[in-house]
Amino acid sequence: MANDQYHYAPRGLGRIEACRYLGLTLGLFDSMVSDGRLPPPKKADKRHIWDRVALDVAFASLPDQEQDTRSRAQKLIDAKAKN
């Protein structure tokens, strides 16, 4: 299969491959699968295989980091006001 003429990403990923694909540690990946933020694996006999497309959908559904649009000066003023 590695010598075929087609170049494409695999559809099914093992646990470590799925972690690398998403840029996560194994612990965080397992936690996110457990709490439902990432999909569970499919089973092929005794193998657990994550669907790359399902991982893409779940990853796209994660919230974006909130951006602070205040100016640097305003952040300093707000920080001093808290103290």
C-alpha positions as CSV (number, residue, x, y, z in Angstrom):
1,M,0.0,0.0,0.0
2,A,2.9,2.4,0.8
3,N,4.1,2.1,-2.8
4,D,0.8,2.8,-4.6
5,Q,0.6,5.7,-6.9
6,Y,-2.0,7.6,-4.9
7,H,-1.2,10.2,-2.2
8,Y,-3.9,10.6,0.3
9,A,-4.3,10.9,4.0
10,P,-5.6,7.8,5.7
11,R,-9.2,7.8,6.8
12,G,-8.6,5.7,9.9
13,L,-6.1,6.7,12.6
14,G,-4.8,4.8,15.6
15,R,-4.8,6.5,18.9
16,I,-1.3,8.0,18.7
17,E,-1.8,9.1,15.1
18,A,-5.1,10.8,16.1
19,C,-3.4,12.6,18.9
20,R,-0.6,13.8,16.6
21,Y,-3.2,14.8,13.9
22,L,-5.0,17.0,16.4
23,G,-1.8,18.2,18.1
24,L,-2.9,16.8,21.5
25,T,-1.1,14.9,24.3
26,L,-2.4,11.3,24.9
27,G,-3.9,12.3,28.2
28,L,-5.8,15.3,26.8
29,F,-7.0,13.2,23.9
30,D,-8.3,10.5,26.2
31,S,-10.0,13.0,28.4
32,M,-11.7,14.7,25.4
33,V,-12.9,11.3,24.1
34,S,-14.2,10.4,27.5
35,D,-16.2,13.6,28.0
36,G,-17.5,13.6,24.4
37,R,-15.7,16.5,23.0
38,L,-14.0,14.1,20.6
39,P,-15.7,11.1,19.0
40,P,-15.1,7.5,20.2
41,P,-13.2,5.1,18.0
42,K,-14.7,2.7,15.5
43,K,-13.8,-1.0,16.2
44,A,-12.2,-3.2,13.6
45,D,-11.9,-6.6,15.3
46,K,-9.7,-5.7,18.3
47,R,-8.3,-2.4,16.9
48,H,-9.7,1.0,17.8
49,I,-9.6,3.4,14.9
50,W,-10.6,7.1,14.8
51,D,-12.3,8.4,11.7
52,R,-10.2,11.4,10.5
53,V,-13.3,13.1,9.1
54,A,-15.2,12.8,12.5
55,L,-12.1,14.2,14.2
56,D,-12.1,17.2,11.8
57,V,-15.8,17.9,12.6
58,A,-15.3,17.6,16.3
59,F,-12.1,19.8,16.2
60,A,-14.0,22.5,14.2
61,S,-16.7,22.4,16.8
62,L,-14.4,23.3,19.7
63,P,-14.7,26.9,20.8
64,D,-12.1,29.4,19.6
65,Q,-10.1,31.2,22.2
66,E,-11.6,34.5,23.2
67,Q,-9.6,37.4,22.0
68,D,-9.0,40.5,24.1
69,T,-9.4,43.5,21.8
70,R,-8.6,46.1,24.3
71,S,-5.5,48.3,23.7
72,R,-2.4,47.6,25.6
73,A,-2.9,50.9,27.5
74,Q,-6.5,49.9,28.4
75,K,-5.3,46.5,29.7
76,L,-2.8,48.3,32.0
77,I,-5.5,50.7,33.2
78,D,-7.9,47.8,33.9
79,A,-5.2,45.8,35.7
80,K,-4.4,48.8,38.0
81,A,-8.0,49.3,38.7
82,K,-8.3,45.7,40.0
83,N,-5.6,46.3,42.6
